[in-house]
Amino acid sequence: MQRTGQPTINDVARVAGVSKKTVSRVINRSPLLGGETRARVEAVIAELGYVPNPQARALALRRNFLIGLVHDNPNAQTVMNVQQGMLEALHGTEFEMVVRPIDRGSATMLEDLKHFLERQRPYGVLLMPPVSENDLVARACAEIGCRYVRMGSAMLDAPERMVASNDRDAVRAATAYLIDQGHRRIGLIGGPHGFRSARERRGGFEEALAQGGISLPRSLIADGNYTFESGLVAAERLLDAVPRPTAIFSCNDEMAAGVIHAARQRGLDVPGDLSVVGFDDTPIAAHVWPPLTTVRWPIASMARSATLKLIADPEADGVEEPSLFLSTLIRRASVAAPSD
């Protein structure tokens, strides 16, 4: 029989002998299908010349095939890493990514977010820290009926709506490594106030010192905001301490790069006079000299998993995406035993 008009998803399902849901999973590159079924459906799609219509499906679902990234994060590299993970998950699917910065300090932050969700009607949103740490933001998404997954440094929600890292444990191990090298005067450059990551990382640092029987005087603590400039200013303050620290743990790599720069301005050798440890393992960690010992934060993998959670078929049975990701210490040349 000669076909008239454009083939539909129903035509593909009928000819392939599968359900519409199975065809949809093939289109969305779901990992839940066997290779034989996928190949059969793809062959029928090619034979019929079927082209999915995202606009028609969006009308039926009352949602666009958009996955939103909602953030208010001062670290551009972190945002880029999250986008990389999201794009890996969306590759080959009908979904596209849209990025929506918001101001978490604004009095109209929740109204701005709701306006974005109602106007764009995304299929789901990934909430980056520190926005993700606000329960009101998650509640606003739920009230509108928009899927969400939160990203953070601790479990803040149900596993299906969360990807988290073990920041506290990872920093405890990194600080213990400094202690094992013989350091006792260890400075801390913390993260921005209000960030759960800053709290978790400082907590791990303090726990390691306590376990090692080491005190943490106020003169060895400085605040930063996850930027190179703030790391430079904080390092100047710590290096003015008498006696100065023999090691500094920085709550991210950009601030750690600022520490190395400040040390060189004073004629200090890294790691001979000062050991430095960061957090993230961004490209800057391997590009500074000496290469930076740091905690590798699997941020791109977390974003990829979060995105797959968002686009997964809620009725499908299969292996669920992980919710907890382990950060690990990467030992490079910026740490040595203290010289005194």
C-alpha atoms as one frame of an Amber mdcrd trajectory, in Angstrom:
protein
   0.000   0.000   0.000   1.352   3.393  -0.938   1.818   5.732   1.995   0.532
   9.261   1.918   1.825  12.088   4.074   4.715  11.989   6.496   5.324   8.813
   8.501   4.521   9.052  12.209   5.896   7.446  15.326   2.857   5.141  15.219
   3.939   3.938  11.766   7.430   3.179  13.021   6.110   1.296  16.045   3.697
  -0.756  13.913   6.239  -1.760  11.291   8.950  -2.518  13.870   6.527  -4.442
  16.068   7.300  -2.431  19.189   5.540   0.141  21.349   5.635   3.903  20.838
   7.581   4.136  24.093  10.284   1.869  22.665  10.542   4.042  19.549  10.818
   7.105  21.792  13.651   5.479  23.726  15.502   4.769  20.487  15.083   8.394
  19.397  16.359   9.647  22.768  19.323   7.234  22.782  18.133   5.550  25.974
  20.685   3.056  27.342  17.854   0.786  28.487  17.352  -0.936  25.113  19.039
  -4.020  23.724  21.151  -3.687  20.605  18.880  -5.891  18.484  15.729  -3.895
  19.265  17.535  -0.600  18.721  18.905  -1.753  15.354  15.485  -2.947  14.181
  13.767   0.312  15.090  16.548   2.419  13.556  16.268   0.386  10.337  12.510
   1.062  10.169  13.054   4.762  10.861  15.506   4.902   7.951  13.239   2.878
   5.666  10.174   5.020   6.326  12.115   8.279   6.368  10.599   9.175   9.716
  11.777  12.494  11.181  10.794  13.193  14.817   8.877  16.404  15.304  10.012
  17.979  18.578   7.499  20.803  18.234   4.529  18.444  17.992   5.772  16.360
  20.893   6.377  19.483  22.931   2.783  20.570  22.384   1.512  17.187  23.474
   3.679  17.185  26.603   3.157  20.897  27.283   6.930  21.050  27.670   9.745
  22.067  25.338  12.671  19.754  24.714  14.961  22.026  26.664  17.128  21.172
  29.656  17.911  24.279  31.650  21.068  25.027  33.617  20.217  27.407  36.441
  23.190  28.901  38.270  24.692  31.792  40.189  28.318  30.681  40.384  31.331
  33.017  40.236  33.676  30.378  38.797  33.429  30.339  35.005  35.463  27.141
  34.699  33.050  25.269  36.962  30.086  26.422  34.890  31.869  25.348  31.700
  32.611  21.909  33.157  28.955  21.469  34.048  27.928  22.458  30.530  30.390
  19.932  29.115  28.817  17.123  31.132  25.306  18.186  30.161  26.144  18.345
  26.457  27.675  14.856  26.610  24.420  13.522  28.028  22.273  15.375  25.479
  24.353  14.406  22.436  22.252  12.499  19.922  18.936  13.251  21.647  16.177
  15.714  20.775  17.035  17.838  23.789  18.906  21.126  23.782  20.502  23.043
  26.623  19.549  26.532  27.744  21.561  28.434  30.373  19.819  30.749  32.833
  21.948  32.738  35.307  20.024  34.091  38.290  20.965  36.368  41.170  20.526
  34.417  44.405  20.865  37.641  46.385  17.998  39.376  44.598  14.693  39.899
  46.375  12.951  38.801  43.153  15.069  35.675  42.616  12.188  33.194  43.012
   9.856  35.260  40.841  12.565  35.510  38.158  13.045  31.742  38.219   9.319
  31.048  37.998   9.011  33.466  35.081  11.797  31.631  33.250  10.188  28.220
  33.871   6.728  29.388  32.803   8.006  31.174  29.695  10.448  28.533  28.424
   8.597  25.454  29.751  11.780  23.350  29.947  11.544  19.591  30.218  13.750
  19.840  33.304  16.424  21.930  34.986  19.780  21.238  36.578  20.327  23.431
  39.630  23.979  24.268  40.296  25.320  25.240  43.701  24.791  27.506  45.516
  21.315  27.950  43.956  20.714  24.222  44.396  21.215  24.545  48.148  18.093
  26.694  48.484  15.084  24.494  49.266  12.747  27.270  48.089  14.208  27.000
  44.587  13.570  23.259  44.472  10.058  23.815  45.797   9.353  26.424  43.114
  10.322  23.937  40.400   8.097  21.263  41.924   5.115  23.613  42.239   5.339
  24.521  38.557   5.680  20.856  37.622   9.196  21.138  36.228  11.619  18.279
  36.764  14.777  19.247  38.609  18.023  17.709  39.800  20.176  19.437  42.391
  23.961  19.382  42.388  25.846  19.829  45.637  28.608  18.962  48.062  26.264
  16.922  50.261  22.986  15.027  49.805  20.192  17.621  49.902  17.282  15.733
  48.310  16.017  12.320  47.247  18.543  10.362  45.118  16.477  10.740  41.937
  16.711  14.531  42.325  20.312  14.801  43.478  23.947  14.378  42.498  26.446
  15.007  45.292  30.165  14.770  45.966  32.003  13.848  49.169  33.794  17.168
  49.627  34.226  16.853  53.394  35.838  13.413  53.199  38.053  14.419  50.270
  39.381  17.544  52.001  39.954  15.610  55.211  42.148  13.201  53.227  43.990
  16.036  51.459  44.736  17.785  54.763  45.833  14.510  56.336  48.296  14.165
  53.451  49.836  17.531  54.381  50.047  16.445  58.007  51.706  13.177  56.987
  54.330  15.242  55.142  55.165  16.902  58.467  53.210  20.174  58.220  51.797
  21.632  61.430  51.200  25.292  60.499  48.605  24.876  57.765  46.597  27.830
  56.491  43.097  27.706  55.018  41.572  29.841  52.277  37.847  29.217  52.515
  35.080  29.643  49.964  32.277  32.219  49.814  29.878  32.531  52.716  26.573
  30.828  51.977  28.096  28.094  49.807  27.567  24.576  51.135  30.775  23.535
  49.354  32.743  26.070  51.416  31.214  24.742  54.636  31.848  21.085  53.750
  35.432  21.701  52.669  36.268  23.744  55.745  34.653  21.058  57.881  36.900
  18.380  56.390  39.958  20.595  56.897  39.158  21.255  60.556  38.383  17.597
  61.236  41.752  16.507  59.849  43.583  19.046  62.020  41.642  17.922  65.088
  42.474  14.292  64.382  46.137  15.273  64.071  46.053  17.233  67.336  46.772
  20.500  65.523  45.206  23.828  66.459  43.899  26.310  63.883  44.591  29.901
  64.992  42.455  32.635  63.452  45.557  34.102  61.832  45.759  31.036  59.572
  42.204  31.382  58.200  41.305  33.690  55.297  38.129  34.002  53.232  37.959
  33.876  49.442  35.261  33.822  46.778  36.609  31.135  44.424  38.480  33.618
  42.176  42.207  34.067  41.478  42.145  37.633  42.815  40.571  36.599  46.122
  43.171  33.834  46.487  45.945  36.354  45.943  44.568  38.720  48.610  43.930
  35.880  51.079  47.428  34.483  50.557  48.991  37.876  51.300  47.180  37.893
  54.621  48.199  34.354  55.533  51.833  34.896  54.547  51.967  37.963  56.804
  51.339  35.705  59.823  54.240  35.173  62.220  55.275  32.452  62.044  53.933
  32.023  58.520  52.277  28.761  57.442  54.384  26.062  55.805  51.352  24.891
  53.796  48.057  26.352  52.585  44.925  24.480  51.608  42.758  26.471  49.202
  39.101  25.576  48.661  39.498  25.748  44.878  42.227  25.751  42.236  41.857
  29.359  41.091  42.515  30.626  44.603  45.402  28.147  44.921  46.928  29.664
  41.767  46.669  33.024  43.513  48.575  31.545  46.484  51.421  30.372  44.222
  51.592  33.820  42.611  51.684  35.565  46.000  54.434  33.223  47.213  56.592
  33.959  44.175  56.152  37.699  44.633  57.726  37.246  48.070  60.561  35.115
  46.756  59.210  31.957  48.360  59.748  28.617  46.687  56.798  26.273  46.134
  56.999  23.639  47.543  60.385  24.235  49.241  59.129  27.111  51.430  55.383
  26.663  51.034  53.236  23.677  50.031  49.932  24.390  48.288  46.851  22.192
  47.761  43.718  23.126  45.804  40.345  21.649  44.981  38.644  20.939  41.605
  41.477  19.713  39.345  40.588  22.238  36.651  43.065  22.732  33.755  44.799
  25.481  35.712  46.004  22.864  38.221  48.192  21.148  35.636  49.245  24.380
  33.896  50.636  26.357  36.843  54.213  25.786  37.987  54.783  23.710  39.925
  51.776  21.554  38.937  49.203  21.740  41.692  48.338  18.979  44.125  44.554
  19.112  44.260  41.319  17.240  44.873  39.743  16.068  41.631  36.061  17.054
  41.703  34.120  14.960  39.143  31.896  17.898  38.226  31.428  16.987  34.546
  30.458  13.413  35.452  28.020  14.741  38.041  26.423  17.037  35.457  26.190
  14.216  32.931  24.461  11.937  35.445  22.125  14.722  36.562  21.117  15.385
  32.951  20.465  11.701  32.280  18.255  11.652  35.361  16.294  14.566  33.911
  15.669  13.030  30.483  15.129   9.457  31.677  11.755   7.811  31.172  10.207
   7.833  34.677   8.344   4.607  33.950  11.355   2.729  32.631  13.043  -0.031
  34.572  16.777  -0.191  34.445  20.028   0.815  36.106  19.650   4.177  37.811
  22.220   6.924  37.467  24.443   7.315  40.544  23.794  10.078  43.049  27.099
  10.122  44.941  30.431  10.865  43.256  33.772  10.482  44.998  36.431  13.173
  44.816  40.048  11.985  44.917  43.403  13.522  45.793  45.746  14.109  42.835
  49.341  14.382  44.048  51.562  16.677  42.033  54.673  18.764  42.658  53.279
  21.558  44.850  53.641  19.624  48.133  56.808  18.643  49.973  57.912  18.227
  53.555  58.425  21.526  55.415  61.958  22.906  55.323  61.993  23.925  59.000
